[in-house]
Amino acid sequence: MYKLKCCLVGHQDAILCLAMSRSGWLLASGGDLVTSVTWVTHKGDVQEGLCCGTGLGYLTIWRQHPNGYYDFKEVASKKISAGTEVTAVNVDISDSIVQLTTGTRDQQVQVWSLDSKYQLYNIFSIKLPTTVPWALFFQEGGDVIVFRIYTLHAKDGMQLRSKGTGMMIHEFFVIDNATISFSLHCMGDATCIKTYDTKPQKTYPKQVTFAERGRVIVSRSDNVQTVTTYDAADHYLIVAASSSNNHNNTITIWKKSIKPGPGNRTWAMIWTALQMATQLLAIAIVGVILYCTMVRHRSHGVLF
């Protein structure tokens, strides 16, 4: 069961985006001019990297200061559209390269390479003919999934196929159809696998995402604008943010602890047994040493 861990305040306007760092210790939130955010830390880099898209079409990279855990400095900024909103940003991090894909309100989808100094280089740009990209994801191999969905080739951005709209994980994606809430689909042919009726009071599309390593689907409610999730080894997090311009907005963080599985319990029992055996062995060794010492002293007494 999820329990409320804390509430974060400070945003004066609507909270439009959320992202947890790879460690789970840092949360980035954006509102007002910041419309999208994602962490872009290179593998093996101890300093976190953060990418923000703005309502004026800028893509900005921030890097963690080596001497301050909560201090970040701007290392790159690039205007990627003609003054229109950055609607989506996503990242693909491999051992050798970090790639970003961005979408903007002027129907542009772009893919960028991010080098070790966190400088941006454009790989390709393409304009979609009929839709604004609202969510972007990398497939294995580097192809880009655009929801309202287009599949773009990794090298030249050629459109491969087109389908609905939603959130993707592995071979599945989930969409909010704004009528009976959301449905789960197969990535290959968009076949609907299951529909989840949450009886929404307001019939407009809402953000949905996966949690608990793909076993749970989380949807924002009528009073929540943005949600994100984080999976750790011993717990799961759900982060939700309100989006009203009429009052101070709040970010709530919910936590669910993970009970050890059968394998973990087995290893815990083995470790406990080894600790007890070590303690007993230490007691036995001490006993033998004391016995030998007493015998030696008695022998010396006989000789004298």
C-alpha positions in Angstrom: 0.0 0.0 0.0 1.2 3.5 -0.9 1.7 6.0 2.0 2.0 9.7 1.7 5.7 10.6 2.5 5.8 14.3 2.0 4.3 17.4 0.3 6.4 19.9 -1.6 5.3 23.5 -2.1 6.8 26.5 -3.8 5.3 26.6 -7.3 3.1 29.7 -7.8 1.8 28.5 -11.2 0.7 25.3 -12.7 3.2 22.4 -12.5 3.6 21.1 -16.0 6.3 18.4 -15.7 8.1 16.1 -13.2 11.2 13.9 -13.4 13.1 11.8 -10.9 16.9 11.5 -11.1 18.5 8.1 -11.6 19.3 7.8 -7.9 15.8 8.8 -6.8 17.1 11.5 -4.5 16.4 14.4 -6.8 13.1 15.6 -8.2 12.9 18.1 -11.0 9.7 20.0 -11.5 8.8 22.6 -14.1 6.1 25.2 -14.5 5.4 28.6 -16.1 8.1 28.7 -18.8 9.5 25.2 -18.2 7.2 22.8 -20.1 9.2 19.5 -20.2 12.1 18.1 -18.2 14.2 14.9 -18.2 17.5 13.7 -16.6 20.3 13.2 -19.1 23.2 11.9 -17.0 25.9 10.0 -18.9 26.7 6.5 -17.6 29.6 6.6 -15.2 29.2 10.3 -14.6 28.9 11.1 -10.9 27.4 14.6 -11.7 23.7 14.6 -12.7 22.6 16.3 -16.0 19.2 17.9 -16.4 17.5 18.9 -19.7 14.6 21.4 -19.8 12.4 22.5 -22.6 10.7 25.9 -22.4 7.5 27.5 -23.7 9.6 29.8 -25.9 11.3 26.9 -27.8 14.6 26.7 -25.9 16.3 23.5 -24.9 18.6 24.1 -21.9 21.1 21.7 -20.3 22.0 22.0 -16.6 24.8 20.1 -14.9 25.3 19.3 -11.2 28.1 21.3 -9.6 30.9 19.0 -8.4 31.1 20.7 -5.0 27.4 21.2 -4.4 24.8 18.4 -4.5 21.9 20.8 -5.0 23.8 23.3 -7.1 23.4 23.2 -10.9 24.9 25.4 -13.6 23.7 26.0 -17.1 26.1 24.4 -19.6 24.2 24.6 -22.9 21.1 26.4 -24.4 19.7 26.2 -27.9 16.6 27.5 -29.6 15.1 24.5 -31.4 11.8 26.1 -32.7 10.6 29.4 -34.0 9.4 30.6 -30.5 6.9 27.8 -30.0 6.5 25.5 -26.9 8.7 22.4 -26.4 5.9 19.9 -25.8 8.0 16.8 -25.1 11.6 15.7 -24.3 12.9 12.1 -23.8 16.3 10.5 -23.5 18.1 7.3 -24.6 21.2 6.6 -22.5 23.6 3.9 -23.6 27.2 3.0 -22.7 28.6 5.1 -25.6 26.1 7.8 -26.4 23.3 10.0 -24.9 20.5 10.9 -27.4 17.6 13.3 -26.9 14.4 13.5 -28.8 12.3 16.7 -28.7 8.9 17.7 -29.9 7.6 21.2 -30.4 4.2 22.8 -30.9 5.1 23.7 -34.5 4.9 20.0 -35.3 8.7 19.4 -35.3 10.4 16.2 -34.0 14.1 16.4 -33.6 16.8 14.0 -32.4 20.0 15.2 -30.7 23.3 13.8 -29.6 24.7 15.0 -26.2 28.4 14.7 -25.9 30.5 14.2 -22.7 30.7 18.0 -22.2 26.9 18.2 -22.5 26.9 20.0 -25.9 24.0 19.4 -28.3 24.3 18.2 -31.9 21.4 17.7 -34.2 21.0 14.3 -35.8 17.8 14.9 -37.8 14.7 17.1 -37.8 11.3 16.4 -39.3 8.0 18.2 -39.4 4.9 16.0 -38.9 2.1 16.7 -41.4 -1.0 16.7 -39.3 -0.2 16.5 -35.6 1.6 18.1 -32.6 3.9 15.6 -30.8 2.9 15.3 -27.2 5.0 12.4 -26.0 8.2 10.9 -27.4 10.0 7.6 -26.7 13.0 5.7 -28.1 12.6 2.2 -29.3 15.4 -0.4 -29.1 17.7 0.4 -32.1 17.2 4.2 -31.8 13.9 4.6 -33.6 11.6 7.2 -32.1 7.9 6.7 -31.2 5.8 9.8 -31.3 2.4 9.8 -29.6 -0.1 10.6 -31.6 1.9 7.9 -32.7 4.5 8.0 -35.5 7.5 5.7 -35.7 10.5 7.6 -37.1 13.6 5.9 -38.5 16.7 6.4 -36.3 18.9 7.8 -39.1 16.8 10.0 -41.3 13.5 10.5 -39.5 11.4 8.7 -42.2 7.9 7.9 -41.0 7.5 4.2 -40.6 3.9 3.9 -39.4 1.2 5.9 -37.5 -1.2 5.0 -34.7 -3.0 6.5 -31.6 -1.6 8.4 -28.5 -0.2 7.5 -25.0 2.7 6.2 -22.9 5.0 3.3 -23.9 7.0 0.6 -22.0 8.7 -2.2 -23.8 6.2 -3.8 -26.2 3.1 -2.1 -24.8 1.6 1.3 -24.6 -1.3 2.8 -22.7 -3.6 5.7 -23.8 -6.2 7.8 -22.2 -9.1 7.9 -24.6 -11.0 10.6 -22.6 -14.2 8.6 -22.5 -13.8 5.6 -20.1 -10.3 6.5 -19.0 -7.5 4.4 -20.4 -6.6 1.2 -22.3 -3.5 -1.0 -22.8 -2.4 -1.8 -26.3 0.2 -4.0 -28.0 2.9 -2.0 -29.7 3.1 -4.1 -32.9 -0.4 -3.6 -34.3 -2.1 -1.4 -31.6 -4.5 -4.2 -30.6 -6.3 -3.3 -27.4 -5.5 -5.8 -24.7 -7.4 -4.4 -21.8 -9.6 -1.4 -20.9 -9.6 0.3 -17.5 -12.8 2.1 -16.6 -12.2 4.6 -13.9 -15.4 6.5 -14.5 -13.8 10.0 -15.0 -15.9 13.0 -14.2 -14.2 15.2 -16.8 -13.9 13.7 -20.3 -10.6 15.1 -21.6 -7.2 13.3 -22.1 -5.1 12.8 -19.0 -1.5 11.8 -18.5 -0.9 8.1 -17.8 2.3 6.3 -16.9 3.6 2.9 -15.8 4.8 2.0 -12.3 6.2 -0.9 -10.4 8.3 -2.1 -13.4 5.4 -2.1 -15.7 3.0 -4.0 -13.5 0.8 -1.0 -12.6 -0.7 1.9 -14.6 -1.0 5.3 -13.0 -3.3 7.9 -14.3 -3.7 11.5 -13.2 -7.0 12.5 -11.7 -9.3 15.4 -12.4 -7.3 17.5 -9.8 -3.8 16.3 -10.8 -2.0 17.7 -13.8 1.2 15.7 -13.8 2.4 12.3 -12.5 5.7 10.5 -12.6 7.0 7.3 -11.0 10.3 5.8 -9.8 11.3 2.2 -9.2 14.0 1.4 -6.6 15.3 -1.9 -5.3 13.3 -1.7 -2.0 10.5 0.8 -2.8 8.3 2.4 -5.4 7.4 6.1 -5.7 4.5 7.9 -7.3 4.9 11.7 -7.6 1.8 13.8 -8.4 1.4 17.5 -8.9 -1.6 19.8 -9.1 -2.1 22.4 -11.9 -4.2 25.3 -10.9 -3.3 28.9 -11.6 -5.6 30.1 -8.8 -3.4 29.1 -5.8 -0.1 27.7 -4.7 0.3 24.2 -6.1 1.6 21.1 -4.3 3.7 18.1 -5.2 2.8 15.0 -3.2 5.2 12.0 -3.0 3.7 8.5 -2.2 5.9 5.5 -1.3 5.3 1.8 -1.3 7.9 -0.4 0.4 8.8 -3.7 -1.2 8.6 -6.9 0.9 11.5 -9.3 0.3 10.6 -12.0 -2.2 11.2 -15.7 -1.6 14.7 -15.5 -3.0 15.6 -12.6 -0.8 14.2 -14.4 2.3 16.3 -17.5 1.5 19.4 -15.5 1.2 18.5 -13.6 4.5 18.1 -17.0 6.3 21.5 -18.2 4.9 23.2 -15.0 5.9 21.7 -15.2 9.4 22.9 -18.8 9.7 26.4 -17.9 8.6 26.5 -15.0 11.2 25.4 -17.4 13.9 28.0 -20.0 12.8 30.7 -17.4 12.9 29.8 -16.3 16.3 29.7 -19.9 17.6 33.1 -20.5 16.0 34.5 -17.4 17.7 33.2 -18.6 21.1 34.7 -22.1 20.5 38.1 -20.6 19.6 38.1 -18.4 22.7 37.2 -21.5 24.8 40.0 -23.5 23.4 42.5 -20.7 24.0 41.4 -20.4 27.6 41.6 -24.1 28.2 45.1 -24.3 26.7 46.2 -21.4 28.8 44.9 -23.1 32.0 46.6 -26.4 31.1 49.9 -24.6 30.5 49.8 -22.8 33.8 49.0 -26.1 35.7 51.9 -27.8 33.9 54.3 -25.0 35.0 53.1 -25.5 38.6 53.9 -29.2 38.6 57.4 -28.5 37.3 58.1 -26.0 39.9 
